Amino acid sequence: AALHPVSPPLLQLSEHPVERRTHMVSHQHGMTVTKTLQEGEVEPQCQSFSYSQAELQGLLPEGASLLLLRVLARRQAMPPNLIFPAIDTEGHLCTSSY
C-alpha cells in the first residue's frame, strides 16, 4: 500500500505589532532596568529590576560585548575564565562567558 503524505493543519496568525523596550538608568545606588512589552492595542506591560553597584561591578553591556568579541577575534587569543556580569533580554542580571 502506498503511503500518502499528510498535510499539516494550516496555522493562520493575525497581524499585530509587538514592541519591546528596555530602558536602563544608572543612578547613585546602582541601576534600574525597566522592560516594557506591548502587543497590539492592549495596555503595555512593564517590569522593573534594580541592581546594586556591587552586583553590576564589571558589567558588560551588549555593545561592549560586541567590541570585545571583535578584539578577541583580531588578536586570535582567548584569556581563560573570561566571565562578566550582563543583562539578558528579559532585563535580568546574568553572566556572559567567552
C-alpha positions as CSV (number, residue, x, y, z in Angstrom):
1,A,0.0,0.0,0.0
2,A,1.3,3.4,-0.9
3,L,1.8,6.0,1.8
4,H,0.3,9.4,1.3
5,P,1.9,12.4,2.9
6,V,-0.4,14.1,5.5
7,S,-0.6,17.9,5.2
8,P,-0.1,19.7,8.5
9,P,-3.0,21.9,9.6
10,L,-2.8,25.5,8.5
11,L,-1.8,28.0,11.2
12,Q,-3.0,31.5,10.5
13,L,-1.7,34.3,12.7
14,S,-3.4,37.5,12.9
15,E,-1.2,40.5,12.4
16,H,-0.5,42.6,15.5
17,P,2.6,44.7,16.3
18,V,4.8,43.7,19.2
19,E,7.1,46.4,20.7
20,R,9.8,45.6,23.3
21,R,11.8,48.2,25.0
22,T,14.4,48.0,27.7
23,H,15.3,51.3,29.5
24,M,18.4,51.3,31.7
25,V,19.1,54.1,34.2
26,S,22.3,54.3,36.1
27,H,22.0,56.1,39.5
28,Q,23.9,56.6,42.7
29,H,23.0,53.2,44.2
30,G,23.3,51.1,41.0
31,M,21.0,50.7,38.1
32,T,17.3,50.3,37.4
33,V,16.2,48.3,34.3
34,T,12.6,48.7,33.0
35,K,11.3,46.3,30.5
36,T,8.1,47.3,28.5
37,L,6.2,44.9,26.3
38,Q,3.3,46.0,24.2
39,E,1.4,43.6,22.0
40,G,-1.2,45.1,19.6
41,E,-3.5,47.6,21.1
42,V,-3.5,46.3,24.7
43,E,-2.1,48.1,27.7
44,P,1.7,47.9,27.9
45,Q,3.2,45.5,30.5
46,C,6.1,46.9,32.5
47,Q,8.6,45.2,34.8
48,S,11.4,46.9,36.7
49,F,14.5,45.4,38.2
50,S,17.0,47.2,40.4
51,Y,20.6,46.2,40.8
52,S,23.2,47.5,43.3
53,Q,26.6,48.8,42.3
54,A,28.2,45.7,43.8
55,E,26.1,43.4,41.6
56,L,27.0,45.4,38.5
57,Q,30.7,45.6,39.1
58,G,32.3,44.7,35.7
59,L,29.0,44.9,33.8
60,L,29.5,44.3,30.1
61,P,26.7,45.9,28.1
62,E,25.7,44.5,24.8
63,G,27.6,47.0,22.7
64,A,30.8,46.5,24.7
65,S,30.4,42.7,24.3
66,L,30.4,43.0,20.6
67,L,33.6,45.2,20.7
68,L,35.2,42.7,23.0
69,L,34.4,39.8,20.6
70,R,36.0,41.7,17.7
71,V,39.2,42.5,19.7
72,L,39.5,38.8,20.8
73,A,38.9,37.6,17.2
74,R,41.5,40.1,15.9
75,R,44.1,39.0,18.5
76,Q,43.2,35.3,18.0
77,A,43.6,34.9,21.7
78,M,41.2,33.9,24.4
79,P,42.1,34.6,28.0
80,P,41.0,31.8,30.4
81,N,37.9,32.3,32.5
82,L,36.6,35.4,30.8
83,I,33.3,36.0,32.6
84,F,31.4,39.3,33.0
85,P,28.0,40.2,34.5
86,A,25.5,41.1,31.8
87,I,21.8,41.9,31.5
88,D,19.7,39.5,29.4
89,T,16.9,40.3,27.0
90,E,14.4,40.0,29.9
91,G,16.2,42.6,32.0
92,H,17.7,40.1,34.5
93,L,21.2,40.0,35.7
94,C,23.2,37.0,34.2
95,T,26.7,36.1,33.4
96,S,28.4,36.3,30.0
97,S,31.3,34.0,29.5
98,Y,33.7,33.7,26.5
